[in-house]
Amino acid sequence: MMREAGCSEDAANAVERTPKPEGVMQAEKELDGRGWLPVALRVANPDMMLNPNISARILILGLIDGRWNGSKPPHRGKGIGHYLPRNGGDDAKNARRTVNRLDKWKLIAGYYRVFLAVILQSRLIE
């Protein structure tokens, strides 16, 4: 969350290492004045995000247009198509940024490679 809002890596790491009550207060200080809101609060009715159809659409839009991909170059506004084979090379590490920064990117990249191999082997893609 803090990284998405543009806080420094050091600040985000410090909050992650801090016990929860103190970490929440520290995060509030870091986020103050940034004008950043979590996705659920960026919609007219946050309860709408509990509807799987709506939350899935928002997730897919973010994947396509790169809205979750940070606010700083070189990744700002780059959707998943930028990182995958048909649109800019196979960059599984940075493809992960389009969903959840680099959290568990190696594990997710492994899933991607296995899934892609199965698709290619089935000749659905040539």
N, C-alpha and C positions, 0 to 999 in steps of 0.2 A: 504494500500500500504506500509506504513512504517513498519507495523508489519510483512508483508510478506518478506520485505527486511532484517528483523532481528533487527530492531531498538527496543529500550526499550519501554515498555508500557508507562512509564512516558513521553518519548519524543513524542510518537504518540498522547497521550492525550493532551499534551501541544499544539501541532500543531492544533489539532481539536478545541481547545478552542480559538485559535488566529484568528483575522480577516484574511480573505483570502490572501490579498497581503503579509502580514507579515508571515502568515502560510506557504505560498509557499516558501518564502526565508528560513524560518527555516527548512522546510522539505528538501530543496536542500542541506543545510549544513549537516543535519543528514545523508542523503543518499550518500553524496560525498565520493567516494573511496570504496564503497561497491560492485561495479560491478553489481548492481541490475538493471534490466530493466523490465518495464511492459511487459506483454505477447505480446501485439501488436508489440512491438519493438524487440521481440526475434525471430521473423520470418523474412525470407528473404525479404518479401514484406508486410509491415504492413497493406496495403490496403486490403490484402487477408482476414484479420480478419473481414471485413465488409460483407463477404460472409457468410450467416447463416450456410451453410453446413460445411465450414471450421471451423468457430468458435465453432459450436456444437461438431465437432469431437475433437477439442482441449479441450473443457470443459469435455467431456466424458473421454478422456484419463487421464485428471487430477483427475477426480473422481475415476477412477479405480486404478491408480498407486500412488495417493497421492501427486502429484507434487505441489499442491497448499496448502499443509498441513503444511507449515512452515519448517524451517531449523534446528530446535532443537528437541531433544528427549523430550518426548516419542512419539510425533505424526509424526515426520519426515518420509515421504515415506509410510505412511499408507493410503490406499485407503478406499473408503466407505465400502467395503466388510468387513473390519476389525471391523467396528462399528455396523453392522446390524446383526440381529438374526442368520443367518446361518454361520457367520464367526466371532465369538468372542463376542457375547452378544449384547443386545439392548442398545446401548449407543447413543441415538439420539443427545445429546448435542455435543459430539465429532464428530459424523457423519457430523454435520454442518461445521466443520473445513475443510472438503474436498472441500468446495465450497467457503465460504466467512467468514472464521474465525467463531466467535460465534455470528455474527450479527443476531439478531432476532431468535436465536436458539429455544427459547420456542415456538414461533409462528410456526416455521417450523416443530418442533417436533410434535406439535398438528396436523398439516396437515398429517405428516407421519403416526401417529397413526390411524387417521380416515381412510386414504387410505389403510393401512395394514388391518384394521378391515374389510373393505368392501371386500378386496381380500380374506381374510380368510373365511369370511361368504359365499362368492360365491363358495368356495371350489376349487378355481383354484390352491391353495397351500394347501397341507395337512400336 
